[in-house]
Amino acid sequence: MANSIEYERNFAVFDADLPDDIVFSETGDISIPGGHALVQILASRLNAAGWQTNNPEQHEYYGWAFFVRQKQRKYWLLLQAGSSWLLICEPMGLFQKRAGFSSFLSALDRVLRATPIITKLSWHTRQDYEQGEVDRAKP
């Protein structure tokens, strides 16, 4: 992406070359969602880039969530599986929405692009993603 990502484009969609690590219960329900190995890699790479992360935790039955912080800035990330991976990024607190979020998204973009297993990365607004407007994504 260019120098910065527009604030509203906080939905990253990408493919990742990793085996599926989803775990099903005996009844066929998801007990552990896929993406555990991937979210661990993402948290580790963000740490290496100078961001602090907590240990990712399972978010309900469909994803993995964790917090990323640097100084006074804090962001919440949620990784979900689908036909491609979805990483939703949200600033924590009203002040965060204006201060530093685009620079965080740019840093996250660099981390994702430098991760060899990640391909076909694009950024979407919530509205475009939810409405299936993939042609409006930005690579």
C-alpha positions as CSV (number, residue, x, y, z in Angstrom):
1,M,0.0,0.0,0.0
2,A,1.2,3.6,-0.4
3,N,2.4,5.6,2.5
4,S,-0.7,5.1,4.7
5,I,-4.0,3.2,4.7
6,E,-7.1,5.2,4.8
7,Y,-8.6,5.0,8.3
8,E,-11.8,3.4,7.2
9,R,-10.0,0.5,5.5
10,N,-9.5,-1.6,8.6
11,F,-10.6,-5.0,7.2
12,A,-7.6,-6.9,5.8
13,V,-8.4,-9.9,3.6
14,F,-5.7,-12.3,2.6
15,D,-4.7,-15.9,1.9
16,A,-2.2,-17.8,4.1
17,D,-0.2,-20.9,3.2
18,L,-0.7,-22.9,6.4
19,P,-2.4,-26.2,7.1
20,D,-6.0,-25.9,8.5
21,D,-5.8,-26.2,12.3
22,I,-9.6,-26.1,13.0
23,V,-10.8,-28.6,15.6
24,F,-14.3,-30.1,15.6
25,S,-16.1,-31.6,18.6
26,E,-17.6,-35.1,18.5
27,T,-20.9,-33.6,17.4
28,G,-19.3,-31.7,14.5
29,D,-19.4,-28.3,16.0
30,I,-16.3,-26.1,16.0
31,S,-14.5,-26.4,19.3
32,I,-11.3,-24.6,18.3
33,P,-11.5,-22.3,15.3
34,G,-8.8,-22.4,12.6
35,G,-6.1,-19.8,12.6
36,H,-4.4,-20.5,15.9
37,A,-1.0,-21.0,14.2
38,L,-1.6,-18.0,12.0
39,V,-2.6,-15.6,14.8
40,Q,0.5,-16.7,16.8
41,I,2.7,-15.9,13.8
42,L,1.0,-12.5,13.4
43,A,1.4,-11.6,17.1
44,S,5.0,-12.7,17.1
45,R,5.8,-10.6,14.0
46,L,4.1,-7.5,15.5
47,N,6.2,-8.0,18.6
48,A,9.3,-8.2,16.5
49,A,8.3,-4.9,14.8
50,G,8.1,-3.1,18.2
51,W,4.5,-3.6,19.2
52,Q,3.4,-5.3,22.4
53,T,0.7,-8.0,22.1
54,N,-1.1,-10.1,24.6
55,N,-1.5,-13.8,24.0
56,P,-4.2,-14.3,21.4
57,E,-7.4,-15.9,22.8
58,Q,-10.2,-17.7,21.2
59,H,-13.1,-15.4,20.3
60,E,-16.3,-17.3,20.6
61,Y,-16.4,-20.2,18.1
62,Y,-15.1,-18.4,15.0
63,G,-11.9,-16.5,15.6
64,W,-8.9,-15.3,17.5
65,A,-8.6,-11.9,19.2
66,F,-5.7,-10.0,20.7
67,F,-4.6,-6.5,21.7
68,V,-1.7,-4.6,20.2
69,R,-0.2,-1.6,22.0
70,Q,2.6,0.9,21.7
71,K,3.0,3.6,24.2
72,Q,-0.5,5.0,24.9
73,R,-2.1,3.5,21.7
74,K,-4.1,0.3,21.9
75,Y,-5.8,-1.7,19.2
76,W,-8.0,-4.8,19.1
77,L,-7.5,-7.4,16.3
78,L,-9.8,-10.3,15.4
79,L,-8.7,-13.0,12.9
80,Q,-11.5,-15.1,11.3
81,A,-11.4,-17.8,8.7
82,G,-13.6,-17.8,5.6
83,S,-12.9,-18.3,1.9
84,S,-9.9,-16.1,2.8
85,W,-8.7,-14.8,6.1
86,L,-10.2,-11.7,7.6
87,L,-8.3,-9.5,10.1
88,I,-10.4,-6.8,11.6
89,C,-8.6,-3.9,13.3
90,E,-10.2,-1.5,15.8
91,P,-8.8,1.3,17.8
92,M,-9.6,1.2,21.5
93,G,-11.0,4.5,22.9
94,L,-12.4,7.6,21.1
95,F,-9.1,9.4,21.1
96,Q,-7.5,6.5,19.3
97,K,-9.8,6.8,16.3
98,R,-8.0,9.9,15.1
99,A,-4.5,9.7,16.7
100,G,-2.2,7.1,15.2
101,F,-4.7,4.6,13.7
102,S,-3.6,5.1,10.1
103,S,0.0,4.8,11.1
104,F,-0.8,1.6,13.0
105,L,-2.6,0.2,9.9
106,S,0.4,1.1,7.7
107,A,2.7,-0.7,10.2
108,L,0.4,-3.7,10.2
109,D,0.3,-3.6,6.4
110,R,4.1,-3.8,6.3
111,V,4.1,-6.7,8.8
112,L,1.5,-8.6,6.7
113,R,3.4,-8.0,3.4
114,A,6.7,-9.1,5.0
115,T,5.2,-12.4,6.2
116,P,6.1,-14.9,3.5
117,I,3.0,-17.2,4.0
118,I,0.6,-14.3,3.3
119,T,-0.6,-13.6,-0.2
120,K,-3.4,-11.6,-2.0
121,L,-3.6,-9.0,0.7
122,S,-6.3,-6.3,0.2
123,W,-7.8,-3.7,2.5
124,H,-11.6,-2.9,2.8
125,T,-13.9,-0.6,4.6
126,R,-16.4,-2.4,6.8
127,Q,-19.2,-1.4,4.5
128,D,-17.6,-2.6,1.3
129,Y,-16.6,-5.9,3.0
130,E,-20.0,-6.5,4.4
131,Q,-21.7,-5.7,1.1
132,G,-19.3,-7.8,-0.9
133,E,-17.8,-4.9,-2.8
134,V,-14.5,-6.6,-3.4
135,D,-13.8,-4.4,-6.4
136,R,-13.5,-1.4,-4.1
137,A,-10.7,-2.9,-2.1
138,K,-7.2,-1.5,-2.1
139,P,-4.2,-3.7,-2.5
